Amino acid sequence: MHFPPNRRTATIVASSRIHDGYVKLDEVQLRVERPGRATQEYERDIHHHGHAATVLPYDRSRKTVVVVRQLRVPLLVIGDPDPYLVEACAGIIDPEDKDAQSACLRESQEEIGLKLRTLEPAGLVYPCPSCVTEHISLFLAPYTPEDRISDGGGADEDEDIDVIELPIAELIRMLDAGEIRDAKLLMLTQALLRAHPELAAD
């Protein structure tokens, strides 16, 4: 498919930092020009907290995956009946990480206690491009029981992570039933089934 050419031009006119904590917020003034239309200027609040990497480990022979479950405070704030979200293992790419791959390998050891050896890139996505600069690098990774080096659970005191080994058949059931609420896990489940359709066979 060929997309029509983009004839619009967007320019940042001004930007100011309105919050500078772990999360950084900028107020950005934009100018957008379109052929045959009046130039528009408007403001957006932009959220920065870095970029992330996520992985779905899978065991070919036992047809299992490893996921995590953890409290997500924003879900608690909005009154979600189950704020403990089942997710794919993920984490922010720290300054000391060389790249998304090294961050992914570090996070898999800290969160799920697996020393992964091979990462299969599955894409890069912007989960909320309307106001958040974060992009997430997606990976699949084969594992075996011999790759377990700890129980996992996270490296920080405020992390309360359950590590769950799940049959791929159950993951597919969750997908078909619309029960996967974590966008990372949803995308990685679809990537896994496309890259390795044999894992879905009975």
C-alpha positions in Angstrom: 0.0 0.0 0.0 1.3 3.5 -0.9 0.2 6.3 1.4 -0.4 9.7 -0.2 2.4 12.2 0.4 2.2 14.2 3.6 2.1 17.9 2.6 1.7 19.2 6.1 4.5 20.9 8.0 4.6 21.0 11.8 7.0 23.3 13.7 7.6 23.6 17.5 7.4 27.4 18.2 8.1 27.2 21.9 8.6 24.7 24.6 8.8 25.0 28.4 9.3 22.5 31.2 6.3 22.5 33.6 7.3 19.6 35.8 10.8 18.0 36.2 10.6 14.9 38.3 10.8 11.2 37.4 8.2 12.1 34.9 8.9 15.3 32.9 6.2 17.4 31.4 6.7 20.0 28.7 4.2 22.5 27.4 4.8 22.7 23.6 3.4 25.3 21.3 3.0 24.1 17.7 2.4 25.7 14.3 0.9 23.5 11.6 0.7 24.5 8.0 -1.4 22.8 5.4 -1.6 23.7 1.7 -4.8 25.6 1.0 -5.7 25.9 4.6 -5.1 28.6 7.3 -2.0 28.0 9.5 -3.0 26.7 13.0 -1.2 27.2 16.3 -2.1 25.2 19.4 -0.5 23.8 22.6 0.1 20.2 23.8 1.4 18.9 27.1 4.0 16.3 26.5 5.0 13.5 28.9 8.6 12.1 29.0 9.9 9.2 31.0 12.3 7.5 28.7 12.0 4.4 26.5 11.3 0.8 27.3 11.9 -2.8 26.3 9.6 -5.8 26.8 9.9 -9.5 26.3 7.7 -12.6 26.1 9.8 -15.7 26.9 8.4 -19.0 25.4 9.4 -22.6 25.9 9.1 -24.5 22.6 9.0 -28.0 24.1 6.7 -27.4 27.0 4.6 -24.8 25.2 4.6 -22.3 28.0 5.3 -18.5 28.4 6.4 -16.5 31.4 4.4 -13.4 32.3 4.2 -11.2 35.4 1.4 -9.8 37.5 1.8 -6.5 39.4 -0.1 -3.6 41.0 -0.6 -0.7 38.6 -1.5 2.3 40.7 -3.2 4.3 37.8 -5.7 1.4 37.5 -6.3 1.7 41.3 -6.9 5.4 40.9 -9.5 5.0 38.2 -11.3 2.3 40.2 -10.5 -0.7 38.0 -11.8 -3.8 39.7 -8.5 -5.6 39.2 -5.5 -3.3 39.4 -3.1 -6.3 39.5 -2.4 -6.5 35.7 -1.1 -9.6 34.0 1.7 -8.2 31.7 4.8 -9.0 29.6 8.0 -8.4 31.5 9.2 -4.9 30.7 11.3 -2.0 32.0 12.8 1.4 31.2 16.0 1.5 29.3 18.4 2.9 31.9 21.4 5.2 31.0 23.8 2.4 31.8 22.1 0.0 29.3 23.9 -0.1 25.9 20.6 -0.6 24.0 17.1 -2.0 24.2 18.5 -5.6 24.0 20.7 -5.2 27.0 17.9 -3.6 29.0 15.6 -6.5 28.1 18.2 -9.0 29.2 18.7 -7.2 32.5 15.0 -6.8 33.2 14.3 -10.5 32.5 16.8 -11.5 35.2 15.5 -9.0 37.7 11.7 -9.4 37.1 11.3 -13.1 36.1 14.6 -14.7 37.1 15.5 -15.9 33.6 18.9 -15.6 31.9 17.8 -15.3 28.3 20.3 -16.0 25.6 18.5 -15.1 22.4 16.2 -12.2 21.6 13.9 -12.1 18.6 13.0 -8.5 17.7 9.2 -8.2 17.2 8.9 -4.4 16.5 9.0 -1.0 18.0 5.8 0.8 19.0 4.6 4.1 20.4 2.0 3.1 23.0 0.5 6.5 23.5 1.8 8.9 20.8 -0.8 11.6 21.5 1.0 12.8 24.6 3.8 10.4 25.6 7.3 10.3 23.9 8.0 6.7 25.1 8.6 4.0 22.5 8.8 0.3 23.5 11.0 -2.3 21.8 9.3 -5.7 21.6 11.1 -9.0 21.8 10.3 -12.7 21.9 12.8 -15.1 23.6 13.1 -18.9 23.8 13.9 -20.3 27.2 14.2 -23.6 29.0 13.9 -24.5 32.7 17.7 -24.5 32.8 17.7 -20.7 32.1 16.1 -20.0 35.5 18.6 -18.3 37.9 16.3 -16.9 40.6 12.6 -16.5 41.5 12.6 -13.0 40.1 10.2 -10.5 41.5 12.0 -7.3 40.7 15.1 -5.4 42.0 13.4 -2.5 43.7 11.7 -2.5 47.2 8.5 -1.0 45.8 8.1 -3.8 43.2 5.7 -6.6 44.1 5.8 -8.9 41.1 4.3 -12.4 40.7 6.1 -14.5 38.1 3.7 -16.8 36.3 4.5 -19.6 33.9 1.4 -19.9 31.7 0.5 -22.6 29.1 0.4 -21.1 25.6 -3.1 -22.7 25.2 -4.3 -20.5 28.1 -2.6 -17.4 26.6 -4.5 -18.1 23.4 -7.8 -18.5 25.3 -7.2 -15.2 27.0 -6.5 -13.6 23.6 -9.6 -15.0 22.1 -11.7 -14.0 25.1 -10.4 -10.4 25.1 -8.9 -10.9 28.5 -5.4 -9.6 27.8 -5.5 -6.0 29.0 -1.7 -5.2 28.8 -1.0 -3.8 25.4 2.6 -5.2 25.5 1.4 -8.7 26.2 -1.4 -8.4 23.5 1.1 -7.4 20.8 3.7 -10.0 21.8 1.1 -12.8 21.9 0.1 -12.0 18.4 3.8 -11.7 17.3 4.5 -15.1 19.0 1.6 -16.9 17.2 2.6 -15.3 13.8 6.3 -16.1 14.2 5.8 -19.6 15.7 2.4 -20.9 14.7 3.4 -24.4 15.6 3.2 -23.4 19.3 -0.6 -23.1 18.9 -1.0 -26.6 17.6 -2.7 -29.1 20.0 
